[in-house]
Amino acid sequence: MIKEFGSDHVYNADTFNENTPRSNKTTYLSSVSSAIYSAMRAQDHNAIWVLQGWMFAHDEFWQQEQVKAFVTAVPTGKMIILDLQAELFPQYKKFESYYGQPFIWCMLHNFGGTLGLYGAIDSINKNPFVARNFTQSSMVGIGLAPEGIEQNEIIYEFMAENAWRKHPADTQLWVENYAYNRYGFRNGNTELAWQYLLRSVYNCTTDLKNHNKYIIVRRPSLKLSENIWYNASDVFNAWTLMLQATRNNNMLKNSLFRYDLVDVTRQSLQIIGATFYAQIVQGYKKRDTYALRKTGDKLRELLTDMDSVLGSDSHFLLGHWLESAKALGTNTKVKKQYEYNARNQITIWGPNGEIKDYACKQWSGLIKSFYSKRWNFFIQTLIKDVEQETQFDEKKFAKDVFENIEKAWTFETYTYPNITTGDSIDISKTLWTKYHSHD
């Protein structure tokens, strides 16, 4: 490969990533590490080993003695460690700056390419500089290591700019300029809207491992809890302000503004959907079929409305995902397989739902045809249990919903729209009028 393509002398090998070694003896770990590097160097005398530090943060096997043995078996400077998810769980302090091996302070941020407004702005603003000034720091740079990047552009832009900063930024001033640069002109409403978002959804200060598994896109259960680390009213205020900004004609044709408005509308409906879920659970506990039907109808209607606003922006279309997958196929059989793969990944991910909802998406088409049907199945099951004076069986429901809704959907071949429908601003205004009393 080197002869054919050349080399930048940097090679990745993650032998024990989510794979615990068979022995914790330092001699064994050193020998494995040394053998891996020797194999690289045998082919490229200037080889540098790039190693993900994920295993050090998420496997208790790796204590100081084990890590030191593993990383110091390679000559200093010939291994670069990616300190993954350093915005939440930095490991360089625990492992003494990786015992001299260079490391890159990485923001992971996203799992599975899921959607949802989220960020840890305070951490990524301050902690790369803390790491750089750490005693005998071996930090050599910053990195972005998300599993999906087509969301939360503000966080990636802010983090990338750290490469040019010498000290933390004034985030309040920065976000004002962000709104200006993003839309091309000053607008008090959008600037204030982003301030609300910055201090809430984008300033998670807990160690929340955010997989964006919000209630509406999770398999229904009586035991769900919402990932809310912020004041929801800040999101609703941002939604209101963004709609007020549409009084300025410059905003009406701005594609980035329209995208952001759809995203904030989606987030607001998602929050309201969680309150409807709580009411459904209470209705069931009170054995009240009227309340179950009434609130169930509200949730289904909300999901239909969410599907509608998402369908007005090309970035939120299931049809685009499926058509792109099929387009890669060279014949009918392969196209069918690729469509199945694409459907499976964003829903149950695995023939038997091995990591269901890991890569869940809030997309038009998917909301209405998958999540809404799944919630309807749940609500009808609860109503039936109350009417028949039986108790909800979580295991039976999981089996039934998998076979009847989830798995079945992955084998469907229905074609979804690949073009937008409706006007984002008009739809968002209608939904604000309809739902603002719930905020």
Backbone hydrogen bonds, N-H to C=O, Kabsch-Sander energy under -0.5 kcal/mol:
donor,donor_aa,acceptor,acceptor_aa,energy
5,F,1,M,-3.4
6,G,1,M,-0.5
6,G,2,I,-2.3
11,Y,9,H,-0.5
11,Y,48,I,-2.9
13,A,50,V,-1.4
17,N,14,D,-1.4
18,E,16,F,-0.7
19,N,16,F,-1.5
29,L,25,K,-2.2
30,S,26,T,-2.5
31,S,27,T,-2.0
32,V,28,Y,-2.2
33,S,29,L,-2.3
34,S,30,S,-2.7
35,A,31,S,-2.2
36,I,32,V,-2.1
37,Y,33,S,-2.3
38,S,34,S,-2.5
39,A,35,A,-1.9
40,M,36,I,-1.7
41,R,37,Y,-2.8
42,A,38,S,-1.9
43,Q,39,A,-0.7
43,Q,40,M,-0.9
44,D,40,M,-1.9
47,A,44,D,-2.1
48,I,9,H,-2.5
49,W,78,K,-3.0
50,V,11,Y,-3.6
50,V,48,I,-0.5
51,L,49,W,-0.6
51,L,80,I,-2.7
53,G,82,L,-2.6
56,F,53,G,-0.7
57,A,53,G,-1.1
57,A,54,W,-0.7
58,H,54,W,-1.7
59,D,55,M,-0.8
62,W,59,D,-1.9
63,Q,61,F,-1.4
67,V,63,Q,-2.7
68,K,64,Q,-2.5
69,A,65,E,-1.8
70,F,66,Q,-2.1
71,V,67,V,-2.7
72,T,68,K,-2.1
74,V,71,V,-0.9
78,K,75,P,-2.4
80,I,49,W,-3.0
81,I,102,P,-2.6
82,L,51,L,-3.0
83,D,81,I,-0.9
83,D,104,I,-2.4
84,L,82,L,-1.9
86,A,83,D,-0.8
86,A,106,C,-2.4
87,E,106,C,-0.6
88,L,85,Q,-1.6
89,F,85,Q,-3.4
95,F,91,Q,-2.1
96,E,93,K,-1.5
97,S,92,Y,-3.9
99,Y,95,F,-1.3
99,Y,96,E,-0.9
100,G,96,E,-0.5
100,G,97,S,-1.3
101,Q,98,Y,-2.2
103,F,138,S,-1.5
104,I,81,I,-2.7
105,W,141,G,-2.3
106,C,83,D,-1.7
106,C,104,I,-0.7
107,M,143,G,-2.5
108,L,106,C,-0.6
110,N,108,L,-2.6
114,T,111,F,-1.5
115,L,360,C,-0.5
119,G,201,V,-1.3
121,I,202,Y,-2.6
124,I,120,A,-2.2
125,N,121,I,-1.4
126,K,122,D,-1.5
127,N,123,S,-2.6
129,F,126,K,-0.9
130,V,126,K,-1.4
131,A,127,N,-2.4
132,R,128,P,-1.8
133,N,129,F,-1.5
134,F,131,A,-1.1
137,S,134,F,-2.0
140,V,103,F,-2.7
141,G,103,F,-0.7
143,G,105,W,-2.4
145,A,107,M,-3.0
147,E,110,N,-2.2
151,Q,149,I,-2.0
155,I,152,N,-1.1
156,Y,152,N,-1.2
157,E,153,E,-2.5
158,F,154,I,-2.3
159,M,155,I,-2.4
160,A,156,Y,-2.3
161,E,157,E,-1.7
162,N,158,F,-0.6
162,N,159,M,-1.2
163,A,160,A,-1.5
164,W,161,E,-1.9
165,R,161,E,-0.6
165,R,162,N,-0.6
171,T,169,A,-1.1
174,W,170,D,-2.7
175,V,171,T,-2.4
176,E,172,Q,-1.3
177,N,173,L,-2.0
178,Y,174,W,-2.2
179,A,175,V,-2.2
180,Y,176,E,-1.7
181,N,177,N,-3.2
182,R,178,Y,-2.6
183,Y,179,A,-2.0
184,G,180,Y,-2.5
191,E,187,N,-2.3
192,L,188,G,-2.1
193,A,189,N,-2.2
194,W,190,T,-2.3
195,Q,191,E,-1.3
196,Y,192,L,-2.1
197,L,193,A,-2.0
198,L,194,W,-2.6
199,R,195,Q,-1.9
200,S,196,Y,-0.5
200,S,197,L,-0.7
202,Y,197,L,-2.3
203,N,200,S,-1.8
204,C,119,G,-2.7
205,T,203,N,-0.5
210,N,208,L,-1.5
211,H,209,K,-0.7
214,Y,212,N,-1.7
217,V,214,Y,-1.7
218,R,215,I,-1.8
228,I,226,E,-1.5
229,W,227,N,-0.6
232,A,230,Y,-0.8
234,D,231,N,-1.8
235,V,231,N,-0.7
235,V,232,A,-0.7
236,F,232,A,-1.8
237,N,233,S,-2.5
238,A,234,D,-1.9
239,W,235,V,-2.2
240,T,236,F,-2.3
241,L,237,N,-2.5
242,M,238,A,-2.3
243,L,239,W,-1.8
244,Q,240,T,-2.0
245,A,241,L,-1.7
246,T,242,M,-0.5
246,T,243,L,-1.0
247,R,244,Q,-1.6
248,N,245,A,-1.8
249,N,247,R,-0.7
251,M,248,N,-2.0
252,L,248,N,-0.6
252,L,249,N,-0.6
253,K,249,N,-0.6
254,N,251,M,-1.3
255,S,253,K,-0.8
258,R,254,N,-2.3
259,Y,255,S,-2.2
260,D,256,L,-2.4
261,L,257,F,-2.7
262,V,258,R,-2.2
263,D,259,Y,-2.3
264,V,260,D,-2.6
265,T,261,L,-2.4
266,R,262,V,-2.7
267,Q,263,D,-2.3
268,S,264,V,-2.3
269,L,265,T,-2.5
270,Q,266,R,-2.3
271,I,267,Q,-1.9
272,I,268,S,-2.1
273,G,269,L,-2.7
274,A,270,Q,-1.3
275,T,271,I,-1.2
276,F,272,I,-1.9
277,Y,273,G,-2.0
278,A,274,A,-1.9
279,Q,275,T,-1.7
280,I,276,F,-2.1
281,V,277,Y,-2.3
282,Q,278,A,-2.1
283,G,279,Q,-2.5
284,Y,280,I,-2.1
285,K,281,V,-2.5
286,K,282,Q,-1.9
287,R,284,Y,-1.6
288,D,283,G,-2.9
289,T,287,R,-0.8
292,L,288,D,-2.0
293,R,289,T,-2.6
294,K,290,Y,-2.6
295,T,291,A,-2.7
296,G,292,L,-2.2
297,D,293,R,-2.3
298,K,294,K,-1.5
299,L,295,T,-2.3
300,R,296,G,-2.4
301,E,297,D,-2.3
302,L,298,K,-2.4
303,L,299,L,-2.3
304,T,300,R,-1.8
305,D,301,E,-2.3
306,M,302,L,-2.6
307,D,303,L,-2.3
308,S,304,T,-1.7
309,V,305,D,-2.2
310,L,306,M,-2.3
311,G,307,D,-1.6
312,S,309,V,-1.2
313,D,310,L,-1.4
316,F,313,D,-1.9
317,L,314,S,-0.8
318,L,316,F,-0.6
318,L,364,S,-2.4
319,G,417,P,-0.7
321,W,317,L,-1.1
322,L,318,L,-2.3
323,E,319,G,-2.7
324,S,320,H,-2.0
325,A,321,W,-1.6
326,K,322,L,-2.5
327,A,323,E,-2.0
328,L,324,S,-0.6
328,L,325,A,-1.2
329,G,326,K,-1.6
335,K,331,N,-2.6
336,K,332,T,-2.1
337,Q,333,K,-1.9
338,Y,334,V,-2.7
339,E,335,K,-2.1
340,Y,336,K,-2.2
341,N,337,Q,-2.6
342,A,338,Y,-2.4
343,R,339,E,-2.6
344,N,340,Y,-3.1
345,Q,341,N,-2.5
346,I,342,A,-1.2
347,T,344,N,-1.2
349,W,344,N,-3.6
353,G,350,G,-1.8
355,I,348,I,-0.9
355,I,349,W,-1.5
356,K,353,G,-1.3
357,D,347,T,-4.0
358,Y,355,I,-1.8
359,A,345,Q,-0.5
360,C,357,D,-1.3
363,W,361,K,-1.2
364,S,316,F,-3.3
367,I,363,W,-2.4
369,S,365,G,-2.0
370,F,366,L,-1.9
371,Y,366,L,-1.7
372,S,367,I,-2.8
374,R,370,F,-2.1
375,W,371,Y,-2.4
376,N,372,S,-2.4
377,F,373,K,-2.1
378,F,374,R,-1.7
379,I,375,W,-2.7
380,Q,376,N,-2.6
381,T,377,F,-1.7
382,L,378,F,-2.3
383,I,379,I,-2.5
384,K,380,Q,-2.2
385,D,381,T,-2.2
386,V,382,L,-2.3
387,E,383,I,-2.7
388,Q,384,K,-2.4
389,E,386,V,-1.0
390,T,385,D,-3.0
394,E,392,F,-0.8
397,F,393,D,-2.7
398,A,394,E,-2.6
399,K,395,K,-2.0
400,D,396,K,-2.7
401,V,397,F,-3.3
402,F,398,A,-1.6
403,E,399,K,-2.0
404,N,400,D,-2.7
405,I,401,V,-1.9
406,E,401,V,-2.4
407,K,402,F,-3.2
408,A,402,F,-0.6
409,W,405,I,-1.9
410,T,406,E,-1.2
411,F,407,K,-0.7
411,F,408,A,-1.0
412,E,409,W,-1.3
416,Y,414,Y,-0.5
421,T,311,G,-2.3
424,S,422,G,-0.5
427,I,423,D,-2.6
428,S,424,S,-2.5
429,K,425,I,-2.3
430,T,426,D,-2.1
431,L,427,I,-2.4
432,W,428,S,-2.4
433,T,429,K,-2.2
434,K,430,T,-1.7
435,Y,431,L,-2.6
436,H,432,W,-2.5
438,H,435,Y,-2.7
439,D,436,H,-1.2
